[in-house]
Amino acid sequence: MFKANIETPDWLLQMENILEELNEGVVIVDNQLRVVFANEALSRLGQYERGEMRGRTPDALFPPEDIPNIMRQHESGHRYGRHSSEFYLPRKDGEKIPAIFSGRVIQAPDGQEYVLVTVTDISGQKRVEEQLRSSNALLEKRQSEIDAELSIAARIQESLAPHNLAWKDLAVEAYYSPARTIGGDFGIVRPQGDEFLNLILCDVSGHGVGSALMASRIYSETLHALERKTEPGGLLQYLHDFVHDRIAQEGFYFTMAAARFCQRGRQMTFAAAGHPPAILVSSGSLTRLDSQNGMLGYLSETAPSEPADEINLASGDRLVLYTDGLVEVFNSSKEMFGVEGLETLIRQSATRALPEMKRAILDGVAAWTQGALADDVSLVIVEVR
């Protein structure tokens, strides 16, 4: 270790008072890397006594493993006139303080070159960075847990989707796609032996986990009601009362269309509440089956009160049920696709095979929106064979 007695140059004496006022540490070394000046801020940072660093060279202040890096920075400073790097300032007790070292070559009036280095303590910044890294790690872990939970929830949600089925003289083609990982639509295509085929399509308000949980609860209650052979009109009344009395939530509501087919599918009982109109295709003509009742589950005055419709069906008839995510979509001109747009697609595809008709409808809606659909979408097409 080298420490020499060095007199302060006259030009530096005139600057000492200014340099001592700075909050950042300042050190000036000569061309032999000896400290000719270190202000009070640097002495405090390194926990040295006043003037104790004077005359020392880097090998007297830094551990041996740091010297190669210091020499590289010194050479870079002489080559380019300045340098800046993040490094550690060793304290007298051996602790290392993270700091920014910014050096520049200065020339004294006598022509001799010195290097002025400012040392900025960044230990507070490093603590914040470490806290952020720790917080990010926790967030990433939690996000991973949430993703895993959502993956399970999505698989459960898929089990609530309507599905394709052949029953008696009926063929059912179904489609479901959530706007997010999980959604608020559900569908039931469920035979009751040889007696009935129940077809339910439900859309709960909102999106995401909360809506999916509500949909799941209403789904299970719907199954219980169907096991009791509840007819469509009574089903809507029962589910409205159940949600309103048991799980009512401010602003929450749901819509539903319910159809029961009997006599091998030649007769349908249809009831709907707040749901987009079903579309019946018969002998080349389209008929809308509008909801007889308002939205369910929120207001007591919207409780279903109108009777279900009884409709006779013939071979070749098709019934199209869907949720509003299929029609409440907009093009680049902010024009809504609407039920009229859906009817156009149905007319164009009504003579195609059922899977082709379904695909034509979905492709037509996607072409209109020119992008991903923003709401949950359910589509069910029933054909009497």
C-alpha positions, 0 to 999 in steps of 0.5 A: 500500500502506498501513501505519500505526503502530497501538498495541495496544489495552489490552483486546488486551494482556490477550489476547495471551499466550493468542492466541500459544499457539494453533497456528492463525494469528490476526489482528485487524483494526480497522474500517479493516481494519488489522491490529492483531494477528497472532500468531506462528503467522500470521507463520510461516505467511506467512513475515513477521518478528515484527510486520511485518504490524502496521498493514497493510491487505489491499491491502498483503498480498494481490494485487489480484485477491484484494481483491474477494473479501476485501471480500465476505467482510468485508461478509458478516461484518458482516452476519451477525456471522461468516463462513468461507471457503476462500481462499489466504494469500499468503506474503511470497515470493508463494507462496499457501497454501490456508487456511480463513479464519474471521472473527467480529465482536467488540466492544471494551470501548470499543464499537469493532468489530474482526474476529477471523480464524483462519487454518487451514493446509489445505495438507496436506489439499489435498495429500492431496486431490490425491493422492486425485484422482490415485489416483482418476483412475488407478483410473478409467482402470484400471476402464475398461481392465478394463471393456473387457477384460471386454466382450471376455471376455463376447463370447468367453464368449457363443461358449461358450454352447449354441445353438439347432439343428435336426439330423435329427429333433432340435430344440434350444432353448438359453439361457445367462445369466452371473451376472456379466459372464462366468461359468463355464458352457459348452455345446456343441451340435455335430453330427459330420456325419450320424453324431452330435449331441453335446450337452455342458453343463458348470458349473465352480465359482466365478464371474468371470474365473478360472472363465471361463478354466477353462471356456474351457480345458475347452471347448477340450479338450472339442472336441478330444476330440469331434473324436476321436469320444470317447463320453460316458463316455470324455469325462468320464474324459478331461476329469477326468484332464486337469484333475486332472493339468494344471490342478488347483487347490485347491477347483476342480471341475466338473460335466458332462452329456454326451449323444450322439444317433445314428440321426437322434436316436432313440438317446441315450448319456448320461453325467453327473458331479456334474451336476443330473439331466437330465429326460426327458419321454416319453408324459407321464411325467417320468424323472430321469437322474441322474449316474452319477459324482461331481464332476470334476477335483478328487479322484482318487477321483471319477474316472468309473467307471460306464458311460453309459446307452443310451436309446431315444427316440421322437417327441415325447420331450423332454430337459431339461438345465440347470445348478444355477443354475436350481434352487438359487434361493430365495424370500423364505421361504428355500425352495429351488426345487429339481428338484421345482419345475423338474419342475412347470414342465416338466409345465405346459409340456411340450406347448407349442412348444419356445421357449414351453416354455423361456420358461415355465421361465425365467419360472417360476424368475424368479417364484419368486426375485423377483429376479435369479438369483445363479448362472450359468444354462444350459438346453437342451431337446431334442425328438425330432420 
